[in-house]
Amino acid sequence: MKNFKYNSEKISSAIKNGSVQAAIFGCVVIMFCIAEHFSSQTNIIFHSLFYMLNLAIFLILFYFNKSKPAFYVLCTTISYLAVNALKNNLGANFTASSAYQNICVFLAINLLFFACLPNIRLRAKRNLGLLILIFGQYSLGEHLSNQELSLNIFSSPNSTLNGLALILFCLTSLILFIKMTVRGNLSDYSFFFSICCITLGLRHSDSATGLSLFFFTSSLLILYSLALSLYFETYKDTLTGFYSRNSYLIQTKKFPLKYSIGLISIDDYDKLERNFGRRAKNNIVKLIAHQISEQEKEEPIFRYTEDEFIILFRNADKKETFQRMEEIRRSIASVSFCYHPRRKPIKLTVSGAVSEKKRSDADSFEVLLRADKTLQKTRTFSHNITSQA
């Protein structure tokens, strides 16, 4: 029963995180199957939007100093330009050229590499080496194409995407599918469906509609993921879904005239990673956050630090806040947390402190500071207790 509950929650979370990307991908596939060929004006619109989206993505990534989607956009843009250049120069037989086959192979290799690459800073010296490597690959591809040599073994000259390139695209899709199933990040879902779009775009590259439509959709999915990730980094905690520390700092000026703050801290937090590992620790934090949100469904909750949560009790005095915090503390202490379906459930506790806004307080940080001092003082003597500041 516990395994079923664990798996069902994981599946429902996966469906929620990837529903929009899957809907966009499905609608575009249906649109292409029904229409098959759009007008030249519509193709030009998709063609232009593809470049505009990629430029917007790159500028956003450069500003926020994120590298992984930047190289993805760079490789797809170069490949898109090269395929269109071949179509204009060679006509309908461009898929039989060694240049086209090499483009497919190099794009598949790069996307496979970036699927496994960690998300490091964009403005870093080591990324210069990656940039040189990318352009070096395409220079090598041009040299091989001039010699009529193709790296796409097992390929058929009469097909748009097959052989080694198709195998590499399938392998990349499989890796991303496993990653998005295990981690469930929004970026993993977007990368997976973007790879599917790129694959279909090359598969139907002999059609102006297929190439422009699917490559445009690929960039749209990346932009959607980027926008959501930046929003969550600014306002939300990605692990728990609560408001983030930055969100607390932003919203503090909008707090009502009367409120109380509840500060919750996970007991023995430092021991969690040493005893269970980082992934299990994150699962435990998510379970505790879920228990807190079950008790307080209407009040805003912030993850202020790794082991501390803040609840804003609007229009509530210290006495009422204390009672509600006690309900949260007791509910967590009474639950056995199953952080892994194959491991035994464990017991966890939290300690808390409440502080009410006074007329003499200049801002919410004075209220929070009183709660924090009370909590630290209490925890030197005992755990699993709620105190009043």
N, C-alpha and C positions, 0 to 999 in steps of 0.2 A: 504493500500500500504506500509506504514511504517512497519507494523507487518510482512508483507511478506518479505520485504527486510531484516529485522532483523533476521527472522527465516532462510531465505536462506543463509545469511552469516554465521550463526551459523552451519547450516547443512554442508555447503561447508568446513568450518574449521574442523568440526568433521571428514568428509571423508578424508581430507588431513592428519590429525594427526594419523588416524587409518588405513590408506590404506596399509602400509607396513605390519603391524601386521596381518591384515585380509588376505592379499595375502599369507603370510607365512603359516598361519593356514589353509587356503583353499587348498594350494598346498599339504600340508602334509596329509590332509584328503583324497584328491583325490589320492595321492600316495598310501596310505594305502588301499583304496577301490580297486584300480587296482591291486596292487601287493599282498595284504593281508598277505602273508608270505614271508619274505626275507630269504636269506641264513643265516646260523649260523654265518658266518664270518661278514656279514653286521650287524647282530644284536649285535655282540660283539663290532663293531665299534661304533654304537649308544650308547651302554652300557658304553663304555669307555669315549666317548665324553660327556656324561651326567655328569660323575664325574669330568672331566676336566673343563667343563664350570662352574659347581657349585663351584669348588675350585677357579677358576679365579674370579667369582662374589664375593665370600666371601672375598678374598684378597683385591679386589678393594673397597668393602664396608668398610672393616676394615681400609684401608688407608684413605678414605675420610670420615670416621666416620658417616656412614648412617646405620640405623638399620632395617627399614621396609622390604626391600628385603632380608636381611640377615636371618631373622627368617623364611621367606617364603622358602628360599633355604634349611635351616636346616630341617624344617618339611618335605619337599618333599624328601630330601635325605634319612632321617631316614625311611620314609614310603616305599621308593623305595627299600632300603636294606631289610626291613622286609618282603615285599611282595615276593621278589626274594628268601629270605631264606625259606619262607613257600612253595614256588613252588618247591624248591629243596628237602625239607624234606617230604612234604605231597603228591607231585605229582599232578595229574590232579584234585584231589578233594580238593585242598587247599581253594577254594572259599567257601566251605561249613563249614570251620572251624570258630569257634568263634574268633580266633585270627585275621583272615583276616577281618571279619566284624567289629571288634573293631578298626583295623587300619584305615579303611575307615571312621568310625565315628569320631575318634580323628583328622584325617587329615582334614576332613571337618570343624570341630569345630575350629581348629587352623587357617585355611585359612579364615574362616568367621571372626574370631577375628582380624586377621592381616589386613583384608580388611577395617576394621573400625579404625584401630590404626593409630595415627598421625606419621609422619616420624620424629622420634626423633634421637638424637645422639646414635651411637652404643656403644661407650665406656662410658656408664653411669651406675650408681649403680643400678637403677631400672630395667635395662635390665637383671641383674643377677637374679632377681626374676622371670622374664619371662622365662629365661633359665631353672631355677629349676622347674618351672611349666610345661614346655614342657617335660622334662625327667620324671617328676613325673607322667604325664599323661600316658606315654608309660610304666612306671613301673606298674601303675594301670591296664593298658590294658593287660600286661603280667600276672598279678595276676588273673584278670577276665578270661582270656583265659585258665589258668591252672584249673580254676573251671568250665570250659565249659559254661561261662556266656557271653552273647552277648548283647551289648548296641544298636545294630542295630535293633530296633523294626520294625515291619511291613515288615521284609525282607524275601526273599525266599532263602533257602540254595543252590539252584541250579543256582542262578544268581550271576554275578560278582559284580554288583553295583546296589543296590536298597534300598528300605525302607527308614529309617531315614537318612542314609548317602546320598542318592540321593537327598532327600528333602533339606538337608543342603547345598549340592553343588549347587543346583538350586537357593537357597536363596542367597548364596554368589555371584553367577553369576548375579543375578538380582540387588543386591546392587551395584556391580561394574559397571553394565550396566548403572544404574541411575547416578552414580558418573561420569563416562566418558562422559555421555550425557550432564550433567550439567556443569562440569568443563572443560572437553576436554583435560586433561593433557595426555602427552605421557605415563606416568607411569600407569594411569588408563586403557588405552587401552591395554597395555602389560599385566597387571594383569588380565584383563578380559579374553583375549584370552589364557593366561597361565592357568587360572582356567578351561577353556573349554578343553585344552589339558590334564590337570590332570584328569578331569572327563572322557574323552574318554580313557585315558591310563588305568584307573581302570576298566572302562567298558569292555575293551578288554585285561585285565591283564592275561587272560588264554592263550593269544597269546604272545609269546616272542617278536614278532615284534611290536605289539600294545603298550605294556608296555614301551619298550625302546624307540621307535620312538616318542611317544607323550610326555613322560617325558623329552626326549632330546629337543624337540621343545619348551616345556615350559621354560626350562632354556635358550634356545637361545633367546626367546622373552624377558625374563628378562634382559639378557645381552645387547640386542639391546637397550632396554629402558634406561638402566643404562648408556651406552656409550653416547647416545644422550643427556640425562639429564646433564651429566658431561660436555659435549661439550657446551651445551647452558649456563650452569652456568659459564663457563670460558669465552666464547666468545659472547654469546647472552643474551639479556634480555628476560626472559621467558614470560613476560606479553605482550610486544610490538613487539618482534621479531627483534628489533634493536640490534646493537652491544652494549655490556655491558661496564661498567666502566673499568673492567679488560682488555677488548679488546682494549679500548682506550689507556690504559697504555702500552700495548704490542705493539700496532701499531704506537705509536707516533714517534718511531725511523725511521719508513719507510715513513713518510710524505715527500712530494716533497719539493724542494727548495722554490717554490713560492706557497703560499696558504693563505687562510683567514679562520677564524673560526667564525661560527655563533652560538651564545648561545641563546637558547629559554627557557623561564621559564613560567610555567602555573600560571596565576594570581589567587590569593586567593586560593591557593592549600590546605592550612590548613583547610579551611572551607568545602571542599568537603566531607571529611569523616564525619565531624560533622553533615552536612546537609543531606547527602544521604546514608551514611553507607559505609563500606569497599568495598563490592562487587560492588556497583554502582560506587564508586570512581574508581575502577580498570577498569570498563567498559568505564568510561569517558576518562581515560588516554589512553586506547586502541583506542578510537574514535579520539582523538587528534593526536595520533601517526599515525593513518591511513591517516588523513588529511595532515600531514606533508609529509608522504611518497608519497602521490599523487602529491604533488608539486615538490618534489625532488626525482626522481626515480633513478638517477644515482650516486649521491654523497653519501658517507658513513655517516650514522646517528648513533649517540651513545646516549644511555640513561645514562647520567652521574650521576644524582641523581634521587630521586623519582619524582621530579617536573621539572627537567632540561634536555634538549636535546642539543647535540652538533652536528653541521653539518660541515663537512670538505669540503670547497670549493676549490678544487684543481685548481691551475693555474688561480686563480681569484683574482682581487684586491679588495680593500675595497668598492669601488663605486659599482662594479657589485654585490658583496656580499650583500650590503645594499639593492639593488633593489630586489634581489631574496628573501631576508628575509622579506621585506615588502609585497611581494606577499603571502608568507606563513601566515604572521600576518593577512592580510586582508581576506584571504580565511577562516581562522578559525573564525574570528570575524563575518563573513557574514553567517556562517552555524548555523543551529539549531541542536543541538546534541540530538538524541533520544537514551538515555542510557538504556531504558527499554520500551518494547512495550506497557505497560499499563500506563506509566507515560508521562507527558507533556514534550516536548523537551525543552531544556534549551540553553541559550546563554553563551558562554565561550570566554575568550580572553587570549592571551599570550603576553608577552613582550620579546624583544630581544635586542641583542647587537652584533656588528660585530667588529672584530679586525684582522688586516693584519699582516702577518709575516714580521718582520724587520730584517735587517742584524745584528743588535745589539742583537737580541734575541738569547739566548743560546739554548733554546728548545721551544717546543710547550706550555709548562706550563706558560711561560711568556706571550705568546699570549693570552692564556685562562684567565690568571689572569687580564690582561687589560680589556678584555671583561666582566669579572665578576664584576670588580670594577665599570665599567661604567653602567652595568645593575642594580646593587644595588643602585647606586646613583640616577639613573633615576627613579627607582620604589619608592623611598621615596617621589617623587612629583606626579607621574602619572603612570597609567597602560595602557596596550594596545598601546605600542609605541616601535619603534625600534631606537636604538642609535648607534652611531659610536664611537669607542674608539680612 
